[in-house]
């Protein structure tokens, strides 16, 4: 549920129309190919998780294999990528929630909702930002006091949103509009098959999420067996849901109609073929908005879990402040790591949405490259290591994963230099800040070592009394 909750986020609702605008009916192929690209890296994650059953995801694997600085930068990138993604999901939740309230006549359309006054501090805040903050704070509080409660919430929310998408697919397949579906010409006339690659780069973020499963490895029963199973099951189920939804959307609304609808493509398609006057849910568009609300909440909850576990793992390894790596004495959760992640996540809400999304995608692609390299290096350096799961056809999967992820990275960087240089500047700035933090933490650690030695040789007052 963590994997599916993160992958089936707002992406399927807002990216389908944009993919159809670039690739036409071949948007179906775009999602299928991205699923295949993701599967190669998924094999590497599964083998590493079974071999190194530690919380922290890609950071924990790299920490086991690479030197201090390389592992720190990997954790630093992943931590920030998850937190940025959380800010994006929170910002995505706000307009969808306002739209849902608008459907039932409770508020004006999202674009017409203004600011809300906060008299205690004499400040007016846009309601959408306030809702984003409330969503983050609520899920952070839930995660801080109970891992079981946050996991249960993830399960319930994910089941609801997947059920909504299943209803969408079933109504679409039985619609007369779909029976006359036309998927030709498959590729847009102005670009042909070359449109596939940029559309893949745009929609790849929709497949990021299965890696979150490995951030909670130590909180799972029998992780050496169950973590690989969870990775594969979540990937397979998500790809099936994506392909079904995109096929129905293209088959009912048509590629041009879907492209014209843009980010509202799925909602527009649902309105076109689903009946009106449904109990509680008024029409298909309202059903999809309802699903989008739960999608953003599940994705947000998943990255709150993941970001805090990366920070917890780094703190436990001495690569962040030691307090990050401690469990709360009462709640048994990585309390400080959760709060620190929440602070950065809330601060990231102020970043330009497009730049934040591009930074997140760039860091995830780079981390996937490193994880594929890590599985090869671990095989070479520790051939006799216990591997409850070993990927088939090694070394082909990680090598293909490296090549494909590097290709998408190059395509994305080239696109960012042309359209979003701010994302490049912010990404480089975060890495540079990480270098400074690494040196500072190393210096603090070296200065505290003599004290630690003193503590070993000189008993405390209580020990002397004993």
LINFENPE-V688942 format. One record per backbone hydrogen bond with DSSP energy under -1.0 kcal/mol. CO is the residue of the C=O (numbers start at 1). NH is the residue of the N-H. If there is no record, write none. Layout:
co:CO nh:NH
co:CO nh:NH
This chain:
co:1 nh:5
co:2 nh:6
co:3 nh:7
co:4 nh:8
co:7 nh:9
co:10 nh:14
co:11 nh:15
co:15 nh:19
co:16 nh:20
co:17 nh:21
co:18 nh:22
co:19 nh:23
co:20 nh:24
co:23 nh:26
co:24 nh:27
co:25 nh:28
co:26 nh:30
co:27 nh:31
co:28 nh:32
co:29 nh:33
co:30 nh:34
co:31 nh:35
co:32 nh:36
co:33 nh:37
co:34 nh:38
co:35 nh:39
co:36 nh:40
co:37 nh:41
co:38 nh:42
co:39 nh:43
co:40 nh:44
co:41 nh:45
co:42 nh:46
co:43 nh:47
co:44 nh:48
co:45 nh:49
co:46 nh:50
co:47 nh:51
co:48 nh:52
co:52 nh:54
co:56 nh:59
co:57 nh:61
co:58 nh:62
co:59 nh:63
co:60 nh:64
co:62 nh:66
co:67 nh:71
co:68 nh:72
co:69 nh:73
co:70 nh:74
co:71 nh:75
co:72 nh:76
co:73 nh:77
co:74 nh:78
co:75 nh:79
co:76 nh:80
co:77 nh:81
co:78 nh:82
co:79 nh:83
co:80 nh:84
co:81 nh:85
co:82 nh:86
co:83 nh:87
co:84 nh:88
co:85 nh:89
co:86 nh:90
co:87 nh:91
co:88 nh:92
co:89 nh:93
co:90 nh:94
co:92 nh:96
co:93 nh:97
co:94 nh:98
co:95 nh:99
co:96 nh:100
co:97 nh:101
co:98 nh:102
co:99 nh:103
co:100 nh:104
co:101 nh:106
co:102 nh:105
co:109 nh:112
co:114 nh:127
co:116 nh:125
co:118 nh:121
co:118 nh:123
co:123 nh:118
co:125 nh:116
co:126 nh:130
co:127 nh:131
co:128 nh:132
co:129 nh:133
co:130 nh:134
co:131 nh:135
co:132 nh:136
co:133 nh:137
co:134 nh:138
co:135 nh:139
co:136 nh:140
co:137 nh:141
co:138 nh:142
co:139 nh:143
co:140 nh:144
co:141 nh:145
co:142 nh:146
co:146 nh:150
co:147 nh:151
co:148 nh:152
co:149 nh:153
co:150 nh:154
co:151 nh:155
co:152 nh:156
co:153 nh:157
co:154 nh:158
co:155 nh:159
co:156 nh:160
co:157 nh:161
co:158 nh:162
co:159 nh:163
co:160 nh:164
co:161 nh:165
co:162 nh:166
co:163 nh:167
co:164 nh:168
co:165 nh:169
co:166 nh:170
co:167 nh:171
co:168 nh:172
co:169 nh:173
co:170 nh:174
co:172 nh:175
co:175 nh:179
co:178 nh:181
co:186 nh:26
co:188 nh:192
co:191 nh:194
co:192 nh:195
co:193 nh:196
co:195 nh:199
co:196 nh:200
co:197 nh:201
co:198 nh:202
co:199 nh:203
co:200 nh:204
co:203 nh:206
co:204 nh:207
co:205 nh:208
co:209 nh:212
co:210 nh:213
co:212 nh:215
co:213 nh:216
co:214 nh:57
co:216 nh:219
co:217 nh:220
co:222 nh:225
co:222 nh:226
co:223 nh:227
co:225 nh:229
co:226 nh:230
co:227 nh:231
co:228 nh:232
co:229 nh:233
co:230 nh:234
co:231 nh:235
co:232 nh:236
co:233 nh:237
co:234 nh:238
co:235 nh:239
co:236 nh:240
co:237 nh:241
co:238 nh:242
co:239 nh:243
co:240 nh:244
co:241 nh:245
co:242 nh:246
co:243 nh:247
co:244 nh:248
co:245 nh:249
co:246 nh:250
co:247 nh:251
co:248 nh:252
co:249 nh:253
co:250 nh:254
co:254 nh:258
co:255 nh:259
co:256 nh:260
co:257 nh:261
co:261 nh:264
co:262 nh:265
co:264 nh:268
co:265 nh:269
co:266 nh:270
co:267 nh:271
co:268 nh:272
co:269 nh:273
co:270 nh:274
co:279 nh:281
co:282 nh:277
co:282 nh:278
co:283 nh:287
co:284 nh:288
co:285 nh:289
co:286 nh:290
co:287 nh:291
co:288 nh:292
co:289 nh:293
co:290 nh:294
co:291 nh:295
co:292 nh:296
co:293 nh:297
co:294 nh:298
co:295 nh:299
co:296 nh:300
co:297 nh:301
co:298 nh:302
co:299 nh:303
co:300 nh:304
co:301 nh:305
co:302 nh:306
co:303 nh:307
co:304 nh:308
co:305 nh:309
co:306 nh:310
co:307 nh:311
co:308 nh:312
co:309 nh:313
co:310 nh:314
co:311 nh:315
co:312 nh:316
co:313 nh:317
co:314 nh:319
co:315 nh:318
co:321 nh:324
co:322 nh:325
co:323 nh:326
co:328 nh:332
co:333 nh:328
co:333 nh:335
co:334 nh:338
co:335 nh:339
co:336 nh:340
co:337 nh:341
co:338 nh:342
co:339 nh:343
co:340 nh:344
co:341 nh:345
co:342 nh:346
co:343 nh:347
co:344 nh:348
co:347 nh:350
co:348 nh:351
co:352 nh:356
co:353 nh:357
co:354 nh:358
co:355 nh:359
co:356 nh:360
co:357 nh:361
co:358 nh:362
co:359 nh:363
co:360 nh:364
co:361 nh:365
co:362 nh:366
co:363 nh:367
co:364 nh:368
co:365 nh:369
co:366 nh:370
co:367 nh:371
co:368 nh:372
co:369 nh:373
co:370 nh:374
co:371 nh:375
co:372 nh:376
co:373 nh:377
co:374 nh:378
co:375 nh:379
co:376 nh:380
co:377 nh:381
co:378 nh:382
co:382 nh:385
co:393 nh:396
co:395 nh:399
co:396 nh:400
co:397 nh:401
co:398 nh:402
co:399 nh:403
co:400 nh:404
co:401 nh:405
co:402 nh:406
co:403 nh:407
co:404 nh:408
co:405 nh:409
co:406 nh:410
co:407 nh:411
co:408 nh:412
co:409 nh:413
co:410 nh:414
co:411 nh:415
co:412 nh:416
co:413 nh:417
co:414 nh:418
co:415 nh:419
co:416 nh:420
co:420 nh:423
co:421 nh:425
co:422 nh:426
co:423 nh:427
co:424 nh:428
co:425 nh:429
co:426 nh:430
co:427 nh:431
co:428 nh:432
co:429 nh:433
co:430 nh:434
co:431 nh:435
co:432 nh:436
co:433 nh:437
co:434 nh:438
co:435 nh:439
co:436 nh:440
co:437 nh:441
co:438 nh:442
co:439 nh:443
co:440 nh:444
co:441 nh:445
co:442 nh:446
co:443 nh:447
co:444 nh:448
co:448 nh:452
co:449 nh:453
co:450 nh:454
co:451 nh:455
co:452 nh:456
co:453 nh:457
co:454 nh:458
co:460 nh:464
co:461 nh:465
co:462 nh:466
